[in-house]
Amino acid sequence: MHAVLLYGSEGAGKETLAMALAQAWLCTSPTEAGACGACASCEAFLRDRSADLLKVVPRGPSEWIRQEAITPTRGDSEEELIPLTEFFRTPPLRSANKVALILRADRLYPSASNAFLKTLEEPHPYGKIVMTTAEIGLVLPTIVSRCVAVACELPLAHELRALQQDASADMLSLAEGAPGRLAHVLNHGEVYGRISEFARRLVSAPPMQALALSEEFRAICDGLQDALGCNARAANVEGLRALGSALSDLTDREDWLRLLAEAHRRILGNGNDGAVLDAMFAGMLTVASNVASPSRR
């Protein structure tokens, strides 16, 4: 087994498991329980200083894993990256194996996916690969077929509550049933609390408030940007996700959720944040008003 793909909902523990597997593969004295935690390789791993571990993550405003992260290209890169193929050219320095950790494998750009296939098809004897994704359907099927795919399941609702008994109903709603997601929401409780409160007011807001609510939501997303240390687009995408989770517990309006999903897609696709959000809130409140006061014939 040289490649493992861990898939499941965000917050299901994929990255935690991926790191544990990577450490076990690097460890020079592994046990049945995993890495020993005491060898030189484990010590370097725990200090995040392992020369035999390569982390490949989405980069840039569009959050893609591009070809230069997999194999050298002629184009100039904005960042100094060690391509995966170059990383595997030499044997490990102090570990049992070399390990590449690819987070969010669904963000592999098509050219990167194609370049990555050769490494999967012709693995080095000392090369190990562990990948994670919350969207296995977006991973190239030829990549999935060359890995051991392992599902990471979410806990049941009562199990999740047992993990965080002090969490409010609002926070549990935003967690989407995932322990990792719940921990993230609780760590940034103030700004996510503002999203929950905003969602409650949105349900009964009149159409004339659409633009004001759009402006307020953008301000909340600015707070998310500061709290999470991400760019504006990522903050707006995360804000829309959290708003959708909150609204799903407050209303059964499928048309609202469709508008949210479309706004989410457009912002991910480099749409103008302000224009997209203005249109979304106007559409949501206009639809709600039409349903509440149907025209008479």
Beta strands, then each sheet from edge to edge (+ up, - down):
strand 1: 3-7
strand 2: 53-56
strand 3: 98-102
strand 4: 127-133
strand 5: 148-151
sheet 1: 2+ 3+ 4+ 1+ 5+
end
